[in-house]
Amino acid sequence: MVNKSTIYVVAILLTLLGATYYVANTMDSHIHDLKVKTDELIRLPVSASVDSLFKDFLKLKDDDYERISKLLDDHGASEHDMMEDHIKTVLAEIREMKGALSEITSGKVASKESSERSTKQAKPPKKNAYGFYVTNDEYACAALIMVRTLLNTGLRPGVEIFVLVTSDVSEKYIRKMRKMGMVVKPTTRLEVTAIGDTPTWWKQSMTKMNIFNMTEYDRIIFLDADGFVLKNMDSLFDLPPYFLYSPRATYVTDKQPWMNAQMYIINPAQWIYDKQIHVFEEYESRGEVMYDMDITNVVFRHSAAILPGYYVVLNGVLMEPPGTHIGLIEGFTVEDVIREAFVVHFVEKHTGGYGKPWHDDRTFKDRPKAYPIAHDIFRKWWAYQDEYCFSDY
């Protein structure tokens, strides 16, 4: 015969677990009353066999509920009759909730309140975007071509492409960008106080910092405009949450880690922008020339997440003979890099020497060992230049 203390303990366990589990999963308002009854029940003496009873409780079936209720009925009047009535009521509610919970967890039904609450609490979809910046028509032309190659890979629905433009970009290019589907956003030019024959685009490279402050987006894949996209890179939006990712700059051999400024995956925030601008202004105040890649690396190279260097390949690498091993990419040959790279970054003219495709005269230097892709990307870039750009860039 089950004694009275055992009945109380089982009832308490049923109440506690039933209320706790149901509150966690459905949060129905009438659980409040059940918790009040639980508070009353837990003031009863608890036997030393609670642990074993708890294990037994996990195996309770419907007929066990009936048996416990019958025992309470058969027990007779006592000073605890009112409490026993509470226990019976709680048992009935737990049994009812057990059925409802089974339906809810199986996906059959959901209360109106639960549905409304889920709708309110549902997080809005993340807003992801590819981002570019241009400070003149020369790079506006390059951005159009870069975006064309990006669109050729097929983007997942809902991903935006935006470009930050300074006042030096002509309206004719802004119209072309919008026609291609890019969201054009005016921005402030940030310029390095450089001297000598430093190219203008280097002087204005600090404008890139404005990308880090584009907090209307959850994640941005930033790309410099002087490149050529080889394959879809939407998977980079799915990297674990972190403020900054960048491929390793494998061409920098004297200081590592060092980020490749051609590609950043950013969770934009004001503090990321502020920290870099502060360091930039310190260098400027001392008359020291530091460009965008220098600043970002000085500030974040030891805290940013470094991605494999083969994500971005310099176009000069494609000129290397087959089997050539690539800098700091352990075990990778030119063939491996071509297979894995997302983006080619133009730093070398086809005729040799530093430069961009628009600096080339469209003649090919004899490079019999170069991979076909080394020639193809120039041919395609020039064809897009004819299609999307004006004769003066």
ZAMARGU-4260 file (C-alpha; in steps of 0.2 Angstrom, whole numbers, plus 5000, padded with zeros to 4 digits):
<rodrens>
0) 5000/5000/5000 | 5007/5017/4995 | 5008/5028/5011 | 5002/5046/5011 | 5019/5054/5011
5) 5023/5044/4995 | 5007/5051/4987 | 5012/5069/4992 | 5030/5067/4985 | 5024/5060/4969
10) 5011/5074/4967 | 5024/5087/4971 | 5036/5080/4958 | 5022/5079/4945 | 5017/5097/4949
15) 5035/5104/4949 | 5041/5095/4933 | 5024/5098/4924 | 5024/5116/4928 | 5042/5119/4924
20) 5042/5110/4908 | 5026/5117/4902 | 5031/5135/4907 | 5047/5133/4897 | 5038/5127/4881
25) 5021/5135/4880 | 5020/5149/4893 | 5001/5148/4894 | 4994/5160/4907 | 4985/5148/4918
30) 5002/5140/4923 | 5002/5154/4936 | 4988/5146/4946 | 4997/5130/4945 | 5013/5137/4951
35) 5003/5145/4966 | 4997/5127/4970 | 5015/5121/4969 | 5021/5134/4981 | 5008/5127/4993
40) 5013/5109/4990 | 5031/5111/4993 | 5028/5116/5011 | 5023/5098/5014 | 5035/5085/5022
45) 5046/5076/5009 | 5051/5059/5012 | 5069/5052/5010 | 5064/5043/4995 | 5062/5058/4983
50) 5077/5053/4972 | 5070/5036/4968 | 5052/5042/4966 | 5058/5056/4954 | 5066/5042/4943
55) 5050/5032/4944 | 5040/5048/4940 | 5048/5049/4923 | 5040/5032/4919 | 5022/5037/4925
60) 5008/5032/4913 | 4990/5037/4912 | 4984/5023/4924 | 4996/5029/4937 | 4987/5046/4938
65) 4971/5037/4940 | 4978/5026/4954 | 4985/5041/4964 | 4969/5050/4963 | 4960/5034/4969
70) 4971/5032/4983 | 4968/5050/4988 | 4949/5046/4988 | 4951/5031/4998 | 4962/5039/5011
75) 4947/5047/5021 | 4945/5063/5030 | 4960/5071/5038 | 4967/5088/5042 | 4975/5087/5025
80) 4959/5085/5015 | 4959/5102/5008 | 4977/5100/5002 | 4972/5083/4995 | 4959/5092/4984
85) 4973/5103/4978 | 4983/5088/4973 | 4969/5080/4964 | 4966/5096/4955 | 4984/5098/4950
90) 4985/5080/4944 | 4970/5083/4933 | 4978/5098/4926 | 4995/5090/4923 | 4986/5076/4914
95) 4977/5088/4903 | 4992/5098/4900 | 5002/5082/4896 | 4991/5079/4881 | 4991/5097/4875
100) 5010/5097/4877 | 5011/5081/4866 | 5002/5089/4852 | 5011/5105/4853 | 5028/5097/4853
105) 5023/5086/4838 | 5018/5102/4829 | 5000/5098/4827 | 4993/5113/4837 | 4999/5130/4844
110) 4989/5141/4855 | 4984/5158/4849 | 4994/5167/4862 | 5009/5156/4858 | 5008/5160/4840
115) 5006/5178/4842 | 5021/5178/4854 | 5032/5169/4842 | 5027/5181/4828 | 5032/5196/4839
120) 5048/5188/4845 | 5054/5182/4828 | 5070/5190/4823 | 5069/5199/4807 | 5080/5191/4793
125) 5098/5197/4793 | 5102/5210/4780 | 5117/5205/4771 | 5126/5215/4757 | 5141/5216/4746
130) 5149/5233/4748 | 5161/5244/4737 | 5167/5261/4737 | 5173/5273/4723 | 5181/5290/4723
135) 5182/5294/4704 | 5176/5288/4687 | 5191/5277/4685 | 5186/5266/4699 | 5167/5268/4695
140) 5171/5259/4679 | 5180/5246/4688 | 5166/5244/4701 | 5154/5241/4687 | 5164/5227/4680
145) 5168/5219/4697 | 5149/5219/4701 | 5145/5211/4683 | 5157/5197/4687 | 5149/5195/4705
150) 5132/5194/4697 | 5138/5181/4685 | 5140/5169/4700 | 5122/5170/4705 | 5118/5178/4722
155) 5106/5171/4735 | 5089/5181/4737 | 5089/5196/4747 | 5107/5200/4746 | 5110/5219/4742
160) 5125/5227/4733 | 5129/5244/4738 | 5142/5257/4733 | 5149/5272/4743 | 5152/5286/4731
165) 5161/5303/4734 | 5156/5319/4725 | 5170/5316/4712 | 5160/5302/4704 | 5150/5308/4689
170) 5132/5306/4687 | 5133/5296/4671 | 5142/5282/4681 | 5129/5284/4696 | 5115/5281/4683
175) 5124/5265/4676 | 5127/5258/4694 | 5109/5260/4698 | 5104/5252/4682 | 5114/5237/4686
180) 5105/5236/4703 | 5117/5244/4714 | 5112/5254/4729 | 5121/5271/4728 | 5126/5279/4744
185) 5135/5296/4745 | 5149/5296/4757 | 5163/5308/4763 | 5180/5307/4756 | 5194/5303/4768
190) 5211/5307/4761 | 5229/5303/4766 | 5240/5318/4767 | 5253/5310/4755 | 5267/5318/4746
195) 5276/5315/4729 | 5269/5305/4715 | 5258/5294/4726 | 5243/5289/4715 | 5227/5298/4719
200) 5217/5282/4723 | 5230/5278/4736 | 5228/5295/4744 | 5209/5293/4745 | 5210/5275/4750
205) 5205/5279/4768 | 5187/5282/4761 | 5186/5263/4763 | 5184/5266/4782 | 5166/5272/4780
210) 5162/5254/4775 | 5165/5248/4793 | 5151/5261/4799 | 5137/5254/4788 | 5127/5248/4803
215) 5111/5246/4793 | 5118/5230/4788 | 5121/5214/4798 | 5135/5208/4788 | 5145/5215/4773
220) 5157/5207/4761 | 5168/5221/4756 | 5177/5220/4740 | 5189/5232/4732 | 5184/5237/4714
225) 5200/5232/4705 | 5196/5213/4705 | 5187/5200/4695 | 5176/5187/4704 | 5178/5169/4700
230) 5165/5160/4709 | 5150/5163/4721 | 5155/5168/4739 | 5138/5169/4747 | 5144/5156/4760
235) 5155/5169/4768 | 5139/5177/4775 | 5137/5162/4785 | 5153/5163/4795 | 5151/5163/4814
240) 5147/5181/4821 | 5163/5191/4822 | 5167/5209/4819 | 5180/5206/4805 | 5187/5192/4794
245) 5200/5194/4780 | 5211/5183/4770 | 5229/5182/4774 | 5240/5193/4763 | 5252/5180/4757
250) 5263/5192/4748 | 5268/5200/4764 | 5282/5190/4771 | 5290/5201/4784 | 5275/5203/4796
255) 5261/5191/4799 | 5247/5190/4802 | 5243/5203/4789 | 5226/5205/4781 | 5222/5207/4763
260) 5212/5223/4761 | 5205/5217/4745 | 5192/5207/4755 | 5184/5210/4772 | 5169/5201/4780
265) 5162/5214/4792 | 5149/5215/4806 | 5149/5234/4805 | 5149/5244/4821 | 5153/5262/4825
270) 5167/5257/4837 | 5176/5248/4823 | 5176/5264/4813 | 5181/5275/4827 | 5196/5265/4833
275) 5203/5265/4815 | 5200/5284/4812 | 5208/5288/4829 | 5224/5279/4824 | 5224/5286/4807
280) 5223/5304/4814 | 5237/5300/4826 | 5248/5295/4811 | 5242/5311/4802 | 5246/5322/4816
285) 5264/5316/4816 | 5266/5318/4797 | 5267/5299/4795 | 5259/5292/4779 | 5248/5277/4782
290) 5235/5270/4770 | 5219/5260/4773 | 5227/5243/4773 | 5241/5249/4785 | 5228/5256/4797
295) 5217/5241/4798 | 5231/5229/4801 | 5240/5240/4814 | 5223/5241/4824 | 5216/5223/4821
300) 5228/5211/4814 | 5230/5202/4830 | 5211/5201/4834 | 5203/5199/4817 | 5199/5182/4811
305) 5212/5177/4797 | 5205/5167/4782 | 5215/5157/4770 | 5226/5167/4759 | 5219/5158/4743
310) 5202/5167/4745 | 5210/5181/4735 | 5224/5178/4722 | 5235/5191/4714 | 5234/5191/4695
315) 5253/5189/4694 | 5252/5172/4703 | 5242/5166/4688 | 5258/5169/4677 | 5268/5157/4687
320) 5273/5140/4679 | 5263/5125/4684 | 5267/5117/4701 | 5274/5133/4708 | 5271/5134/4727
325) 5263/5150/4733 | 5271/5160/4747 | 5263/5157/4764 | 5250/5145/4758 | 5257/5129/4764
330) 5256/5115/4751 | 5246/5125/4738 | 5252/5126/4720 | 5246/5138/4707 | 5233/5125/4702
335) 5226/5123/4719 | 5224/5142/4721 | 5215/5144/4704 | 5203/5130/4710 | 5199/5138/4727
340) 5200/5157/4724 | 5185/5168/4725 | 5193/5183/4718 | 5207/5189/4707 | 5215/5205/4712
345) 5223/5215/4699 | 5240/5222/4704 | 5251/5218/4688 | 5248/5224/4671 | 5248/5210/4657
350) 5263/5218/4650 | 5272/5217/4666 | 5275/5229/4681 | 5263/5236/4693 | 5246/5242/4687
355) 5228/5239/4683 | 5219/5233/4667 | 5214/5250/4662 | 5233/5255/4662 | 5236/5241/4650
360) 5237/5244/4631 | 5228/5227/4628 | 5243/5219/4621 | 5249/5202/4628 | 5267/5199/4633
365) 5273/5183/4628 | 5270/5171/4643 | 5269/5154/4636 | 5269/5146/4654 | 5254/5157/4660
370) 5238/5148/4663 | 5224/5152/4651 | 5214/5160/4665 | 5228/5173/4666 | 5224/5179/4648
375) 5205/5176/4649 | 5202/5187/4664 | 5210/5202/4655 | 5200/5198/4639 | 5184/5198/4648
380) 5188/5213/4659 | 5192/5223/4643 | 5176/5217/4635 | 5166/5223/4650 | 5175/5239/4649
385) 5169/5242/4632 | 5151/5237/4637 | 5149/5247/4653 | 5162/5261/4654 | 5164/5277/4645
390) 5179/5281/4634 | 5186/5293/4647 | 5184/5279/4660
</rodrens>
